[in-house]
């Protein structure tokens, strides 16, 4: 069953696998293409996963796992890399 922790891992995977900085649409497309079957059998999460994706991206930024950047009017994401020891 898909839960928020799994979705967070998928978001990080989606951001890491993109050649350009992805926004919500690119992240959602990646997750759908790679995890559609798991989403389809996930009960209510099937109906909420895209809304959850936005909220979880914000959580990942607060947890210093993602960095939110601006690309015109849209937000794009990069994996957070700490600098120094």
Secondary structure, 3 states (H helix, E strand, C coil): CCCHHHHHHHHHHHHHHCCCCECHHHHHHHHHHHHHHHHHCCCCHHHHHHHHHHHHHHHHHHCCCEEEEEECCEEEEEECCCCCC
